[in-house]
Amino acid sequence: MEYLTFGKYTWYVWSSAALTFVVLGANIFLARRRLQLHIEKARRRLATEEV
């Protein structure tokens, strides 16, 4: 477990790492949702144009 500690900076390193992962995860999640909404909107528009 010695390599998991960075002395007095341990809490700072781990909190910043956790924050980075949370932000990245949220961005990916939101981007995927936005993309899905965009695709569904485009599909609906295509469907209405075809009829």
Distance bins in CASP14 RR format, pairs under 12 A and 6 or more apart:
PFRMAT RR
TARGET T0000
AUTHOR 0000-0000-0000
RMODE 2
METHOD distances of the structure
MODEL  1
1 10 0 0 0 0 0 1 0 0 0 0 0
2 10 0 0 0 0 0 1 0 0 0 0 0
3 10 0 0 0 0 0 1 0 0 0 0 0
3 13 0 0 0 0 0 1 0 0 0 0 0
4 10 1 0 0 1 0 0 0 0 0 0 0
4 11 0 0 0 0 0 1 0 0 0 0 0
4 13 0 0 0 0 1 0 0 0 0 0 0
4 14 0 0 0 0 1 0 0 0 0 0 0
4 17 0 0 0 0 0 1 0 0 0 0 0
5 11 0 0 0 0 0 1 0 0 0 0 0
5 12 0 0 0 0 0 1 0 0 0 0 0
5 13 0 0 0 0 1 0 0 0 0 0 0
5 14 0 0 0 0 1 0 0 0 0 0 0
6 12 1 0 0 1 0 0 0 0 0 0 0
6 13 1 0 1 0 0 0 0 0 0 0 0
6 14 0 0 0 0 1 0 0 0 0 0 0
6 15 0 0 0 0 0 1 0 0 0 0 0
6 16 0 0 0 0 0 1 0 0 0 0 0
6 17 0 0 0 0 0 1 0 0 0 0 0
7 13 0 0 0 0 1 0 0 0 0 0 0
7 14 0 0 0 0 0 1 0 0 0 0 0
9 15 0 0 0 0 0 1 0 0 0 0 0
9 16 0 0 0 0 1 0 0 0 0 0 0
9 17 0 0 0 0 0 1 0 0 0 0 0
10 16 0 0 0 0 0 1 0 0 0 0 0
10 17 0 0 0 0 0 1 0 0 0 0 0
11 17 0 0 0 0 0 1 0 0 0 0 0
11 18 0 0 0 0 0 1 0 0 0 0 0
12 18 0 0 0 0 0 1 0 0 0 0 0
12 19 0 0 0 0 0 1 0 0 0 0 0
13 19 0 0 0 0 0 1 0 0 0 0 0
13 20 0 0 0 0 0 1 0 0 0 0 0
14 20 0 0 0 0 0 1 0 0 0 0 0
14 21 0 0 0 0 0 1 0 0 0 0 0
15 21 0 0 0 0 0 1 0 0 0 0 0
15 22 0 0 0 0 0 1 0 0 0 0 0
16 22 0 0 0 0 0 1 0 0 0 0 0
16 23 0 0 0 0 0 1 0 0 0 0 0
17 23 0 0 0 0 0 1 0 0 0 0 0
17 24 0 0 0 0 0 1 0 0 0 0 0
18 24 0 0 0 0 0 1 0 0 0 0 0
18 25 0 0 0 0 0 1 0 0 0 0 0
19 25 0 0 0 0 0 1 0 0 0 0 0
19 26 0 0 0 0 0 1 0 0 0 0 0
20 26 0 0 0 0 0 1 0 0 0 0 0
20 27 0 0 0 0 0 1 0 0 0 0 0
21 27 0 0 0 0 0 1 0 0 0 0 0
21 28 0 0 0 0 0 1 0 0 0 0 0
22 28 0 0 0 0 0 1 0 0 0 0 0
22 29 0 0 0 0 0 1 0 0 0 0 0
23 29 0 0 0 0 0 1 0 0 0 0 0
23 30 0 0 0 0 0 1 0 0 0 0 0
24 30 0 0 0 0 0 1 0 0 0 0 0
24 31 0 0 0 0 0 1 0 0 0 0 0
25 31 0 0 0 0 1 0 0 0 0 0 0
25 32 0 0 0 0 1 0 0 0 0 0 0
25 33 0 0 0 0 0 1 0 0 0 0 0
26 32 0 0 0 0 0 1 0 0 0 0 0
26 33 0 0 0 0 0 1 0 0 0 0 0
27 33 0 0 0 0 0 1 0 0 0 0 0
27 34 0 0 0 0 0 1 0 0 0 0 0
28 34 0 0 0 0 0 1 0 0 0 0 0
28 35 0 0 0 0 0 1 0 0 0 0 0
29 35 0 0 0 0 0 1 0 0 0 0 0
29 36 0 0 0 0 0 1 0 0 0 0 0
30 36 0 0 0 0 0 1 0 0 0 0 0
30 37 0 0 0 0 0 1 0 0 0 0 0
31 37 0 0 0 0 0 1 0 0 0 0 0
31 38 0 0 0 0 0 1 0 0 0 0 0
32 38 0 0 0 0 0 1 0 0 0 0 0
32 39 0 0 0 0 0 1 0 0 0 0 0
33 39 0 0 0 0 0 1 0 0 0 0 0
33 40 0 0 0 0 0 1 0 0 0 0 0
34 40 0 0 0 0 0 1 0 0 0 0 0
34 41 0 0 0 0 0 1 0 0 0 0 0
35 41 0 0 0 0 0 1 0 0 0 0 0
35 42 0 0 0 0 0 1 0 0 0 0 0
36 42 0 0 0 0 0 1 0 0 0 0 0
36 43 0 0 0 0 0 1 0 0 0 0 0
37 43 0 0 0 0 0 1 0 0 0 0 0
37 44 0 0 0 0 0 1 0 0 0 0 0
38 44 0 0 0 0 0 1 0 0 0 0 0
38 45 0 0 0 0 0 1 0 0 0 0 0
39 45 0 0 0 0 0 1 0 0 0 0 0
39 46 0 0 0 0 0 1 0 0 0 0 0
40 46 0 0 0 0 0 1 0 0 0 0 0
40 47 0 0 0 0 0 1 0 0 0 0 0
41 47 0 0 0 0 0 1 0 0 0 0 0
41 48 0 0 0 0 0 1 0 0 0 0 0
42 48 0 0 0 0 0 1 0 0 0 0 0
42 49 0 0 0 0 0 1 0 0 0 0 0
43 49 0 0 0 0 0 1 0 0 0 0 0
43 50 0 0 0 0 0 1 0 0 0 0 0
44 50 0 0 0 0 0 1 0 0 0 0 0
44 51 0 0 0 0 0 1 0 0 0 0 0
45 51 0 0 0 0 0 1 0 0 0 0 0
END
